[in-house]
Amino acid sequence: MHLFMRLDELERIKRWHAAHRQEHPLEYQLWDGVLTAWLMGWVGCMPVVIMQTLWLLPACLVGIWTPGLYVRWRQRVHAAHRVRCDWIDLAD
């Protein structure tokens, strides 16, 4: 798993969460938060560069890396049998 996730991976995981929203409402909302941070990271990069506020670039990178970091963390806790994660096989 890399820090950058492909769009098809994000879409597969999002579709799983949408399909299982009733059974896993917290996971659904967590994934929406992860995607929100990801989108904010990408959208924020251009204004940061244009306005020359490069000190904010690390915050944008963390936002962009949020899905990869979250999936990697879920893989670790799933493997340790601390949290069951039914969608973990959807991430490459």
VOGU-386674 format. One record per residue (C-alpha): x, y, z; residue number from 1; residue in three letters. Coordinates in nm, 3 decimals, padded with zeros to 5 digits. Example, Ala and Ser with C-alpha at 12.3 -4.5 7.8 and 13.67 -1.06 7.14 Angstrom:
2
+---------+---------+---------+-----+-----+
|       X |       Y |       Z |   i |  aa |
+---------+---------+---------+-----+-----+
|  01.230 | -00.450 |  00.780 |   1 | ala |
|  01.367 | -00.106 |  00.714 |   2 | ser |
+---------+---------+---------+-----+-----+
This chain:
92
+---------+---------+---------+-----+-----+
|       X |       Y |       Z |   i |  aa |
+---------+---------+---------+-----+-----+
|  00.000 |  00.000 |  00.000 |   1 | met |
|  00.135 |  00.337 | -00.102 |   2 | his |
|  00.052 |  00.677 |  00.040 |   3 | leu |
| -00.121 |  00.765 | -00.286 |   4 | phe |
| -00.430 |  00.562 | -00.368 |   5 | met |
| -00.572 |  00.521 | -00.716 |   6 | arg |
| -00.916 |  00.660 | -00.792 |   7 | leu |
| -01.055 |  00.313 | -00.865 |   8 | asp |
| -00.950 |  00.198 | -00.516 |   9 | glu |
| -01.117 |  00.500 | -00.357 |  10 | leu |
| -01.430 |  00.435 | -00.562 |  11 | glu |
| -01.449 |  00.063 | -00.472 |  12 | arg |
| -01.418 |  00.139 | -00.102 |  13 | ile |
| -01.672 |  00.423 | -00.126 |  14 | lys |
| -01.920 |  00.195 | -00.306 |  15 | arg |
| -01.881 | -00.069 | -00.034 |  16 | trp |
| -01.946 |  00.191 |  00.236 |  17 | his |
| -02.250 |  00.325 |  00.051 |  18 | ala |
| -02.390 | -00.026 |  00.005 |  19 | ala |
| -02.338 | -00.111 |  00.375 |  20 | his |
| -02.433 |  00.228 |  00.518 |  21 | arg |
| -02.712 |  00.088 |  00.736 |  22 | gln |
| -02.497 | -00.187 |  00.891 |  23 | glu |
| -02.184 |  00.029 |  00.935 |  24 | his |
| -02.289 |  00.395 |  00.974 |  25 | pro |
| -01.975 |  00.499 |  01.165 |  26 | leu |
| -01.744 |  00.349 |  00.903 |  27 | glu |
| -01.948 |  00.524 |  00.633 |  28 | tyr |
| -01.899 |  00.860 |  00.802 |  29 | gln |
| -01.531 |  00.794 |  00.874 |  30 | leu |
| -01.466 |  00.719 |  00.508 |  31 | trp |
| -01.652 |  01.038 |  00.409 |  32 | asp |
| -01.421 |  01.229 |  00.644 |  33 | gly |
| -01.118 |  01.062 |  00.488 |  34 | val |
| -01.237 |  01.156 |  00.140 |  35 | leu |
| -01.310 |  01.511 |  00.254 |  36 | thr |
| -00.952 |  01.548 |  00.383 |  37 | ala |
| -00.823 |  01.400 |  00.054 |  38 | trp |
| -01.025 |  01.646 | -00.154 |  39 | leu |
| -00.924 |  01.942 |  00.064 |  40 | met |
| -00.561 |  01.842 |  00.021 |  41 | gly |
| -00.584 |  01.839 | -00.358 |  42 | trp |
| -00.795 |  02.153 | -00.384 |  43 | val |
| -00.570 |  02.341 | -00.142 |  44 | gly |
| -00.245 |  02.277 | -00.332 |  45 | cys |
| -00.299 |  02.530 | -00.608 |  46 | met |
| -00.395 |  02.825 | -00.383 |  47 | pro |
| -00.100 |  02.744 | -00.155 |  48 | val |
|  00.139 |  02.766 | -00.450 |  49 | val |
| -00.029 |  03.070 | -00.609 |  50 | ile |
| -00.039 |  03.267 | -00.283 |  51 | met |
|  00.315 |  03.153 | -00.199 |  52 | gln |
|  00.213 |  03.019 |  00.141 |  53 | thr |
|  00.431 |  02.712 |  00.103 |  54 | leu |
|  00.431 |  02.653 |  00.478 |  55 | trp |
|  00.077 |  02.515 |  00.426 |  56 | leu |
|  00.193 |  02.259 |  00.168 |  57 | leu |
|  00.260 |  01.987 |  00.432 |  58 | pro |
| -00.104 |  02.014 |  00.546 |  59 | ala |
| -00.215 |  01.962 |  00.185 |  60 | cys |
|  00.011 |  01.658 |  00.154 |  61 | leu |
| -00.128 |  01.506 |  00.473 |  62 | val |
| -00.477 |  01.553 |  00.331 |  63 | gly |
| -00.377 |  01.386 |  00.005 |  64 | ile |
| -00.217 |  01.097 |  00.194 |  65 | trp |
| -00.511 |  01.051 |  00.436 |  66 | thr |
| -00.684 |  00.766 |  00.245 |  67 | pro |
| -00.361 |  00.568 |  00.212 |  68 | gly |
| -00.271 |  00.623 |  00.576 |  69 | leu |
| -00.620 |  00.527 |  00.691 |  70 | tyr |
| -00.629 |  00.210 |  00.482 |  71 | val |
| -00.281 |  00.111 |  00.598 |  72 | arg |
| -00.385 |  00.163 |  00.962 |  73 | trp |
| -00.703 | -00.042 |  00.909 |  74 | arg |
| -00.500 | -00.322 |  00.750 |  75 | gln |
| -00.272 | -00.334 |  01.056 |  76 | arg |
| -00.552 | -00.342 |  01.314 |  77 | val |
| -00.746 | -00.594 |  01.104 |  78 | his |
| -00.441 | -00.822 |  01.084 |  79 | ala |
| -00.395 | -00.789 |  01.460 |  80 | ala |
| -00.762 | -00.894 |  01.510 |  81 | his |
| -00.842 | -00.574 |  01.699 |  82 | arg |
| -01.096 | -00.442 |  01.447 |  83 | val |
| -01.279 | -00.637 |  01.182 |  84 | arg |
| -01.267 | -00.471 |  00.844 |  85 | cys |
| -01.493 | -00.627 |  00.579 |  86 | asp |
| -01.383 | -00.394 |  00.300 |  87 | trp |
| -01.006 | -00.430 |  00.343 |  88 | ile |
| -00.976 | -00.667 |  00.045 |  89 | asp |
| -01.097 | -00.388 | -00.184 |  90 | leu |
| -00.772 | -00.196 | -00.136 |  91 | ala |
| -00.479 | -00.320 | -00.345 |  92 | asp |
+---------+---------+---------+-----+-----+
